[in-house]
Amino acid sequence: MKRKKIRMAIAEDHQMVIDVLLSLLHKHEYFKAVIITTNPQELLRQMACTPVDILFADITMLYRNGHELANQVKELFPRIKMVALFEKGQDNIVNTMIEEGTIAGYVLKTTDKQTLTKALENMIEHIYINDKTLNEMPNPTTVRLRKVTPETTHLTDRELEVIRLIEQEYSNKQIAERLFISERTVETHRKNIFRKTKTTSVIGLIKYAYVHKLVSIR
């Protein structure tokens, strides 16, 4: 059975970010950008007329005036999954929105294309179950989130991905296949992770990850 395209809305005031998202969406067979705007109120008007599954929005738009826009979207379009686009230094805002359950995910604006593409792929896994579309799924469905890591750890987005996979008992080979990198690169990431977290074993690393909320306790 052929999957229906996931309809995306993009609300962002930086054209470069919009261009990056569009270039990735155009290359992907399961995503289609149906709304692109730099105006928050125009976004609400367009979403009232155009069905949307996922909303990518600049966090300053979502959080403006006490994150009024995010609350309006959640109230008016409860089935739409919001993904916040944020910059370094906005961690507290992201964490607040996670705790309030306003957003279903978040993406750092400086994330490289490979990582962003992987994030889009992961969204398919969360949205599709047995080839059913978003509208056929029970409501609500929430993507499990972790809080944004404090800057003091100096861990990169890729290193955080590796930590989460280590916590899930992935081998170096499995991590390499999942992230489309070489095993040698995985080994380098592991060495850097142990150095940065000042841990010497996987058990110690997982404990560190739980304490610092780098992964969710299942």
C-alpha positions as YAML, in Angstrom:
chain: A
units: angstrom
residues:
- id: 1
  name: MET
  ca: [0.00, 0.00, 0.00]
- id: 2
  name: LYS
  ca: [1.42, 3.38, -1.02]
- id: 3
  name: ARG
  ca: [1.85, 5.83, 1.82]
- id: 4
  name: LYS
  ca: [0.27, 9.23, 1.62]
- id: 5
  name: LYS
  ca: [2.61, 12.18, 1.79]
- id: 6
  name: ILE
  ca: [3.12, 13.84, 5.16]
- id: 7
  name: ARG
  ca: [1.98, 17.43, 4.80]
- id: 8
  name: MET
  ca: [4.36, 19.98, 6.30]
- id: 9
  name: ALA
  ca: [3.92, 23.62, 7.30]
- id: 10
  name: ILE
  ca: [6.99, 25.82, 7.79]
- id: 11
  name: ALA
  ca: [6.79, 29.03, 9.83]
- id: 12
  name: GLU
  ca: [10.22, 30.64, 9.90]
- id: 13
  name: ASP
  ca: [11.59, 34.16, 9.38]
- id: 14
  name: HIS
  ca: [15.06, 33.10, 8.17]
- id: 15
  name: GLN
  ca: [15.03, 32.31, 4.45]
- id: 16
  name: MET
  ca: [18.18, 30.19, 4.73]
- id: 17
  name: VAL
  ca: [16.48, 27.83, 7.20]
- id: 18
  name: ILE
  ca: [13.44, 27.62, 4.93]
- id: 19
  name: ASP
  ca: [15.66, 26.83, 1.94]
- id: 20
  name: VAL
  ca: [17.44, 24.01, 3.81]
- id: 21
  name: LEU
  ca: [14.14, 22.44, 4.90]
- id: 22
  name: LEU
  ca: [12.67, 22.72, 1.41]
- id: 23
  name: SER
  ca: [15.74, 21.16, -0.21]
- id: 24
  name: LEU
  ca: [15.41, 18.16, 2.10]
- id: 25
  name: LEU
  ca: [11.65, 17.84, 1.69]
- id: 26
  name: HIS
  ca: [11.85, 18.03, -2.11]
- id: 27
  name: LYS
  ca: [14.25, 15.06, -2.10]
- id: 28
  name: HIS
  ca: [12.02, 12.95, 0.13]
- id: 29
  name: GLU
  ca: [9.12, 11.02, -1.34]
- id: 30
  name: TYR
  ca: [7.02, 11.02, 1.84]
- id: 31
  name: PHE
  ca: [7.07, 14.75, 2.69]
- id: 32
  name: LYS
  ca: [5.38, 17.70, 1.02]
- id: 33
  name: ALA
  ca: [5.57, 21.37, 2.07]
- id: 34
  name: VAL
  ca: [2.02, 22.75, 1.77]
- id: 35
  name: ILE
  ca: [2.44, 25.98, 3.79]
- id: 36
  name: ILE
  ca: [5.44, 28.32, 3.98]
- id: 37
  name: THR
  ca: [5.10, 31.61, 5.84]
- id: 38
  name: THR
  ca: [6.96, 34.16, 7.95]
- id: 39
  name: ASN
  ca: [3.75, 35.53, 9.51]
- id: 40
  name: PRO
  ca: [2.31, 33.77, 12.62]
- id: 41
  name: GLN
  ca: [-1.25, 34.94, 12.05]
- id: 42
  name: GLU
  ca: [-1.06, 34.06, 8.37]
- id: 43
  name: LEU
  ca: [0.00, 30.58, 9.48]
- id: 44
  name: LEU
  ca: [-3.21, 30.09, 11.47]
- id: 45
  name: ARG
  ca: [-5.32, 31.34, 8.57]
- id: 46
  name: GLN
  ca: [-3.65, 29.01, 6.09]
- id: 47
  name: MET
  ca: [-3.84, 25.97, 8.40]
- id: 48
  name: ALA
  ca: [-7.58, 26.54, 8.74]
- id: 49
  name: CYS
  ca: [-7.84, 26.01, 4.97]
- id: 50
  name: THR
  ca: [-5.01, 23.56, 4.28]
- id: 51
  name: PRO
  ca: [-4.65, 20.19, 6.06]
- id: 52
  name: VAL
  ca: [-1.28, 19.84, 7.82]
- id: 53
  name: ASP
  ca: [0.32, 16.92, 9.66]
- id: 54
  name: ILE
  ca: [3.54, 18.47, 11.00]
- id: 55
  name: LEU
  ca: [4.38, 22.11, 11.71]
- id: 56
  name: PHE
  ca: [8.00, 23.26, 11.74]
- id: 57
  name: ALA
  ca: [8.05, 26.65, 13.46]
- id: 58
  name: ASP
  ca: [10.67, 29.08, 14.73]
- id: 59
  name: ILE
  ca: [10.51, 28.87, 18.52]
- id: 60
  name: THR
  ca: [10.41, 32.66, 18.80]
- id: 61
  name: MET
  ca: [7.18, 32.57, 16.83]
- id: 62
  name: LEU
  ca: [5.72, 29.80, 18.95]
- id: 63
  name: TYR
  ca: [6.78, 31.37, 22.23]
- id: 64
  name: ARG
  ca: [6.04, 35.02, 21.42]
- id: 65
  name: ASN
  ca: [3.66, 36.70, 23.87]
- id: 66
  name: GLY
  ca: [3.76, 33.83, 26.34]
- id: 67
  name: HIS
  ca: [3.94, 31.21, 23.56]
- id: 68
  name: GLU
  ca: [0.48, 32.30, 22.43]
- id: 69
  name: LEU
  ca: [0.88, 30.85, 18.94]
- id: 70
  name: ALA
  ca: [1.83, 27.39, 20.23]
- id: 71
  name: ASN
  ca: [-1.22, 27.33, 22.49]
- id: 72
  name: GLN
  ca: [-3.46, 28.51, 19.66]
- id: 73
  name: VAL
  ca: [-2.18, 25.80, 17.34]
- id: 74
  name: LYS
  ca: [-2.62, 23.15, 20.04]
- id: 75
  name: GLU
  ca: [-6.16, 24.32, 20.75]
- id: 76
  name: LEU
  ca: [-7.31, 24.83, 17.17]
- id: 77
  name: PHE
  ca: [-5.43, 21.97, 15.52]
- id: 78
  name: PRO
  ca: [-4.79, 19.32, 18.22]
- id: 79
  name: ARG
  ca: [-3.81, 16.61, 15.72]
- id: 80
  name: ILE
  ca: [-0.95, 18.65, 14.25]
- id: 81
  name: LYS
  ca: [2.49, 17.78, 15.61]
- id: 82
  name: MET
  ca: [4.60, 20.88, 16.30]
- id: 83
  name: VAL
  ca: [8.39, 20.77, 15.90]
- id: 84
  name: ALA
  ca: [10.23, 23.79, 17.30]
- id: 85
  name: LEU
  ca: [13.19, 25.20, 15.38]
- id: 86
  name: PHE
  ca: [15.52, 26.76, 17.93]
- id: 87
  name: GLU
  ca: [18.95, 28.30, 18.32]
- id: 88
  name: LYS
  ca: [21.58, 27.78, 21.00]
- id: 89
  name: GLY
  ca: [20.74, 29.80, 24.08]
- id: 90
  name: GLN
  ca: [17.01, 29.02, 23.84]
- id: 91
  name: ASP
  ca: [17.27, 25.75, 25.81]
- id: 92
  name: ASN
  ca: [15.09, 27.00, 28.69]
- id: 93
  name: ILE
  ca: [12.24, 27.87, 26.34]
- id: 94
  name: VAL
  ca: [12.43, 24.45, 24.68]
- id: 95
  name: ASN
  ca: [12.45, 22.66, 28.04]
- id: 96
  name: THR
  ca: [9.42, 24.66, 29.22]
- id: 97
  name: MET
  ca: [7.48, 23.73, 26.10]
- id: 98
  name: ILE
  ca: [8.45, 20.07, 26.52]
- id: 99
  name: GLU
  ca: [7.21, 20.07, 30.12]
- id: 100
  name: GLU
  ca: [3.94, 21.72, 29.08]
- id: 101
  name: GLY
  ca: [3.47, 19.21, 26.27]
- id: 102
  name: THR
  ca: [3.16, 21.98, 23.69]
- id: 103
  name: ILE
  ca: [5.62, 20.58, 21.16]
- id: 104
  name: ALA
  ca: [6.16, 17.07, 19.80]
- id: 105
  name: GLY
  ca: [9.81, 17.62, 18.93]
- id: 106
  name: TYR
  ca: [12.55, 20.15, 18.34]
- id: 107
  name: VAL
  ca: [15.42, 20.72, 15.93]
- id: 108
  name: LEU
  ca: [18.48, 22.92, 16.41]
- id: 109
  name: LYS
  ca: [18.73, 25.33, 13.46]
- id: 110
  name: THR
  ca: [22.43, 24.60, 13.04]
- id: 111
  name: THR
  ca: [21.83, 20.85, 12.75]
- id: 112
  name: ASP
  ca: [23.63, 19.41, 9.74]
- id: 113
  name: LYS
  ca: [21.60, 18.10, 6.80]
- id: 114
  name: GLN
  ca: [22.40, 14.46, 7.52]
- id: 115
  name: THR
  ca: [21.10, 14.70, 11.09]
- id: 116
  name: LEU
  ca: [18.04, 16.67, 9.99]
- id: 117
  name: THR
  ca: [17.29, 14.08, 7.32]
- id: 118
  name: LYS
  ca: [17.51, 11.37, 9.97]
- id: 119
  name: ALA
  ca: [15.12, 13.35, 12.16]
- id: 120
  name: LEU
  ca: [12.64, 13.45, 9.29]
- id: 121
  name: GLU
  ca: [13.03, 9.70, 8.81]
- id: 122
  name: ASN
  ca: [12.34, 9.15, 12.52]
- id: 123
  name: MET
  ca: [9.14, 11.17, 12.17]
- id: 124
  name: ILE
  ca: [7.89, 8.65, 9.64]
- id: 125
  name: GLU
  ca: [8.40, 5.90, 12.24]
- id: 126
  name: HIS
  ca: [6.38, 7.88, 14.79]
- id: 127
  name: ILE
  ca: [3.64, 8.90, 12.38]
- id: 128
  name: TYR
  ca: [3.12, 5.67, 10.46]
- id: 129
  name: ILE
  ca: [1.95, 2.44, 12.06]
- id: 130
  name: ASN
  ca: [1.22, -0.38, 9.61]
- id: 131
  name: ASP
  ca: [0.98, 2.17, 6.77]
- id: 132
  name: LYS
  ca: [-1.79, 4.12, 8.48]
- id: 133
  name: THR
  ca: [-1.69, 7.87, 8.05]
- id: 134
  name: LEU
  ca: [-1.60, 10.40, 10.87]
- id: 135
  name: ASN
  ca: [-5.33, 10.99, 10.70]
- id: 136
  name: GLU
  ca: [-6.01, 7.30, 11.31]
- id: 137
  name: MET
  ca: [-3.94, 7.11, 14.47]
- id: 138
  name: PRO
  ca: [-5.36, 7.40, 18.01]
- id: 139
  name: ASN
  ca: [-5.20, 10.91, 19.39]
- id: 140
  name: PRO
  ca: [-2.98, 12.07, 20.85]
- id: 141
  name: THR
  ca: [0.29, 10.38, 19.89]
- id: 142
  name: THR
  ca: [3.29, 11.96, 21.54]
- id: 143
  name: VAL
  ca: [6.87, 11.63, 20.42]
- id: 144
  name: ARG
  ca: [9.03, 10.87, 23.46]
- id: 145
  name: LEU
  ca: [11.33, 13.80, 24.17]
- id: 146
  name: ARG
  ca: [14.37, 14.46, 26.29]
- id: 147
  name: LYS
  ca: [15.25, 17.89, 27.57]
- id: 148
  name: VAL
  ca: [17.88, 19.89, 25.78]
- id: 149
  name: THR
  ca: [21.27, 19.11, 27.24]
- id: 150
  name: PRO
  ca: [22.96, 21.93, 29.18]
- id: 151
  name: GLU
  ca: [25.83, 23.51, 27.25]
- id: 152
  name: THR
  ca: [28.29, 22.58, 30.02]
- id: 153
  name: THR
  ca: [28.63, 19.01, 28.72]
- id: 154
  name: HIS
  ca: [29.79, 20.23, 25.28]
- id: 155
  name: LEU
  ca: [28.26, 17.14, 23.69]
- id: 156
  name: THR
  ca: [27.40, 17.44, 20.01]
- id: 157
  name: ASP
  ca: [24.04, 16.40, 18.53]
- id: 158
  name: ARG
  ca: [25.71, 13.38, 16.94]
- id: 159
  name: GLU
  ca: [27.32, 12.34, 20.25]
- id: 160
  name: LEU
  ca: [23.91, 12.54, 21.92]
- id: 161
  name: GLU
  ca: [22.51, 10.26, 19.21]
- id: 162
  name: VAL
  ca: [25.31, 7.76, 19.89]
- id: 163
  name: ILE
  ca: [24.61, 7.88, 23.64]
- id: 164
  name: ARG
  ca: [20.93, 7.12, 23.08]
- id: 165
  name: LEU
  ca: [21.80, 4.15, 20.88]
- id: 166
  name: ILE
  ca: [24.36, 2.87, 23.40]
- id: 167
  name: GLU
  ca: [21.65, 3.06, 26.05]
- id: 168
  name: GLN
  ca: [19.49, 0.90, 23.76]
- id: 169
  name: GLU
  ca: [22.33, -1.68, 23.66]
- id: 170
  name: TYR
  ca: [23.30, -1.06, 20.04]
- id: 171
  name: SER
  ca: [26.73, -2.37, 19.02]
- id: 172
  name: ASN
  ca: [29.25, -0.15, 17.22]
- id: 173
  name: LYS
  ca: [28.30, -1.84, 13.95]
- id: 174
  name: GLN
  ca: [24.58, -1.29, 14.54]
- id: 175
  name: ILE
  ca: [25.17, 2.36, 15.48]
- id: 176
  name: ALA
  ca: [27.21, 2.85, 12.31]
- id: 177
  name: GLU
  ca: [24.43, 1.36, 10.18]
- id: 178
  name: ARG
  ca: [21.72, 3.39, 11.94]
- id: 179
  name: LEU
  ca: [23.57, 6.70, 11.59]
- id: 180
  name: PHE
  ca: [25.12, 5.97, 8.17]
- id: 181
  name: ILE
  ca: [28.68, 6.43, 9.44]
- id: 182
  name: SER
  ca: [31.71, 4.14, 9.71]
- id: 183
  name: GLU
  ca: [32.49, 1.98, 12.74]
- id: 184
  name: ARG
  ca: [35.74, 3.90, 13.08]
- id: 185
  name: THR
  ca: [33.76, 7.12, 13.41]
- id: 186
  name: VAL
  ca: [31.54, 5.49, 16.03]
- id: 187
  name: GLU
  ca: [34.63, 4.50, 18.01]
- id: 188
  name: THR
  ca: [35.88, 8.09, 17.83]
- id: 189
  name: HIS
  ca: [32.54, 9.37, 19.07]
- id: 190
  name: ARG
  ca: [32.59, 6.91, 21.98]
- id: 191
  name: LYS
  ca: [36.10, 8.01, 23.01]
- id: 192
  name: ASN
  ca: [35.04, 11.66, 22.90]
- id: 193
  name: ILE
  ca: [31.85, 10.92, 24.83]
- id: 194
  name: PHE
  ca: [33.71, 9.11, 27.62]
- id: 195
  name: ARG
  ca: [36.23, 11.96, 27.78]
- id: 196
  name: LYS
  ca: [33.60, 14.70, 27.90]
- id: 197
  name: THR
  ca: [31.39, 12.94, 30.45]
- id: 198
  name: LYS
  ca: [34.40, 11.78, 32.49]
- id: 199
  name: THR
  ca: [33.10, 8.21, 32.54]
- id: 200
  name: THR
  ca: [35.09, 5.03, 31.89]
- id: 201
  name: SER
  ca: [32.44, 2.36, 31.26]
- id: 202
  name: VAL
  ca: [29.10, 1.93, 29.51]
- id: 203
  name: ILE
  ca: [27.37, 1.49, 32.88]
- id: 204
  name: GLY
  ca: [28.91, 4.74, 34.10]
- id: 205
  name: LEU
  ca: [27.92, 6.51, 30.89]
- id: 206
  name: ILE
  ca: [24.30, 5.33, 31.09]
- id: 207
  name: LYS
  ca: [24.12, 6.46, 34.72]
- id: 208
  name: TYR
  ca: [25.48, 9.85, 33.65]
- id: 209
  name: ALA
  ca: [22.92, 10.01, 30.83]
- id: 210
  name: TYR
  ca: [20.02, 9.31, 33.21]
- id: 211
  name: VAL
  ca: [21.20, 11.81, 35.81]
- id: 212
  name: HIS
  ca: [21.64, 14.55, 33.21]
- id: 213
  name: LYS
  ca: [18.43, 13.58, 31.39]
- id: 214
  name: LEU
  ca: [20.17, 12.86, 28.11]
- id: 215
  name: VAL
  ca: [17.86, 9.87, 27.67]
- id: 216
  name: SER
  ca: [14.43, 9.03, 29.05]
- id: 217
  name: ILE
  ca: [14.10, 6.29, 31.65]
- id: 218
  name: ARG
  ca: [11.81, 3.65, 30.16]
...
